[in-house]
């Protein structure tokens, strides 16, 4: 689920709406966020490498979000793990 972590004039995400549509973890499952930060080119390359090894689909990652640093963006992948 794409979600902005910094206020940006490009972002029109309503944070209350984003919270409302986020899936709730079931008992025995825990949410884990994987974050990539760097240049858009480098992040895209890593995401495609992770896809090639079967880790995650490219479409599962959030859209790039500016971090506030020059030429730096962040993309997030949400996964749920079983806790026993």
N, C-alpha and C positions, 0 to 999 in steps of 0.2 A: 504494500500500500504506500503510494507516494505521500510524503509528509514533509512540510517545510520545518526546519529547525531554527532558522533565522528569519527575522522580518525582512521581507524583500518586496519592492514595488512590483516585481514580476509574479509574486505569489498571491493568488486570490483564494487560497484554501481557508475555509472557515474552520478554525480549530475545534469548535464544539461539534460540528458535523463530522470531522475526521475522527474524533473520539467516539462518537455515537456509532459509527459503522465499523469500528475495529472489532474483530472477532474476540470473544472472551475465551481465555484458555480453559480447557476442561480440567477437572481434577486429575492429577497425575501427569499433567503436561505443563511445561514451563516455556515462556516466550524468550527467545534469544535474538538480539539484533546484531547483525554483522555489518560493519561500516567500512567503506573504502573512502579514502580522502586523497586527493592529488589532482593532477591535470585531467581534463576530460578525456584526452587521448589515452593516457596511461590507465585510467580506470576502465575505460571501454575495453582495452586490451586484456586486462585481468579478468573482467567479467566473461569475455569470450573464451579465455583459457579455462576458467572454472566450468563453463558450459561444456567444453570439449572433454573434460575429465568426468563429466556427469554430476557435478556438484549442484548446479542450479540452472534453471532456464534463464535466458537473458531477460525475458519479460517480467520475471519475478522481482527484479531490482527496481528501486524507486527511480524516478527521473532525477537528473542532476540538480543539486541544490547548491547555490553559491555559499561559500563559507565565510566570505568577507575578505579573504586574502586574494591577491591578484592571481589570476589563472588557476584557482583552486576550487574544486567542487567536491561534493560528498554524495555518495549513493548508499542506500541502506537495503539490506535483505532481512526479512523477518522469517524466522524458523521456529518451530515448536519441537521440543524434545520431550521424550517420556521420562518421567522421574519415578523411580521405583523405590 
